[in-house]
Amino acid sequence: MQRSLKIDMTRDKYVERCKQRAFDHLDQGDLKNSVVSLVGNMNARPDCELPHYLATLGASLLTAERCARLEDAH
């Protein structure tokens, strides 16, 4: 995301854009990039930083998804 967009945009609009980008990845079935996108974009702006536990939750979801795919493969 361009630096000027992070600064010139209101917080609410920025959060909505971050969420929409994450949902776009989900619509493509891409959970990993959805989580990475949301956490990375939100943390790029100091007034939008996510609490650490939410980033940890995202990582846990990715791990659970990977485990489920491995179980399905066997």
C-alpha positions, 0 to 999 in steps of 0.5 A: 500500500502506498505510504500517501494512502496510509496517511491521507485516508481517514482511519475508518476508510483505511480499516475498511480497505484493509478488510476488503483486501483480506476478504478479496483473498478469502473469496479466492480461497486464500486464507494465508494471504488474507491473514497476512494482508490484514495483519500487515496492512493494519500494523502499517499504520500506528493508529490501526495496529492490531493487538498481538493476540489477534495476530496470534489468532490468525497464525493459529488459523493458518496452522489449523488449516494446514493440519486439516489439509494434511489430514485430508490428504491421508 
